[in-house]
Structures are given as C-alpha cells and as structure tokens.
Amino acid sequence: MKDKIYKEPLKSEEETTINVLYSENVLSIYTNKVGLQKQLNKLIGEPTKEDKIKRSIAGSRWEIPLSDKTRISRMVLKANLFEL
C-alpha cells in the first residue's frame, strides 16, 4: 500500500458531514479533516471517493450501507467525529 498525501485545509474551511440517505439505505460521511480521514480509513476501510487536488487528497467520502451495523457502530464508538 502506498502512502497517501493529504492536503491540510484552512481551519475555517474544515468540515465533516454525515447524511442518512433513507431512500438509498446508505450512511454517507464526508470530511476534509486530515486526522479524521486517516482514522476513518483505519476503522471502516477505504473511502468510496477521494477528492484530489493534483496528487494530494483534499477530502474523502464513505458510503456505508445501513445494513452494515458493524462498520457503523465501529465508526460511532471509536472515531473522534466531534473532536471531544
């Protein structure tokens, strides 16, 4: 596995969005926070989509089926989503 290069966003432009898409039965998570991207990559696997600027990753999106309870519970319990 190659090392990934992440682009650090400005503090005022950091965002994390979690959407529950009931019609598609999917939990969609997007973040551009580098630490959270690395953490989610370890906990729930490779992202569905990575937004890139040149060769650097600017943001990542995961789409987890609502039926995949183990990945969802692992993410909620172990990921530092709210930076507490």
N, C-alpha and C positions, 0 to 999 in steps of 0.2 A: 504494500500500500504506500502510495506516495504521500509526502507531507502536503497538507493544504495550506495555502496562503490566504489569510483573511484580511480584508480591508476594514480598519477600525473607523466607525462612523464618528462624526462630531457628537459630543454629549447631548446636544439639543436635538439631534436627529435620530437618536436611538429609539427603537420601537419593537414591541412584541405584540402580536395579535393572535388571539385564539378564537376560532369560529367553529360553531357546531352547525354543520350543514345537514339538517334532518332529511331533506329530500334526497340527498345523495348518501346518507348514512356514513358521514365522514367527519372526523375531527381535524380541522385544518389549523396548523400552527405556523406562523411566520415570525422570524426575528432577524435583526441585523446586529444584535449584540454578540460580539466575538466569543466571550466566555460561555454564554448560553448556547450558542451554536455548537461549540465543542462538547459541552456537557450533554446536550440532546443527541448529538452524533454518537456518543458512547452509550447512552441509555436506551435509545429507541431505534438506532440504526441510521443508515444513510438517508439524507433528505430526498424527497420526491423531486425537488427542483432547487437549483442553486442559481442565484442571480450573480453574474460576474461582471467585473469591470477589468478589462484586459485579462490577466491571469489570476486576479485576486477575487475571492468570494466576498460579495457585498451583503448578501442575505441568503437565508435558507428557508425552505418551506417543506413541511412534513404533512402528509395526508394519511391519517390513520383511520382504518375502518372502525366504526363504533362497536363492532362485534369483537375487536381485538382488545379485550379487557386487560390483559397482562401488560401490554405496552402502554396503555393509557394510565393504569394505576402506577406503573413504574415511573412514568413521567411526572405525574401529580405528586407522588410521595418523595421522589428523590431529586428532581430538578429544582433548581433555585429560581423559579419563574418570577417571583416577586422580589428577589434580592433581599430577603429578610435575614 
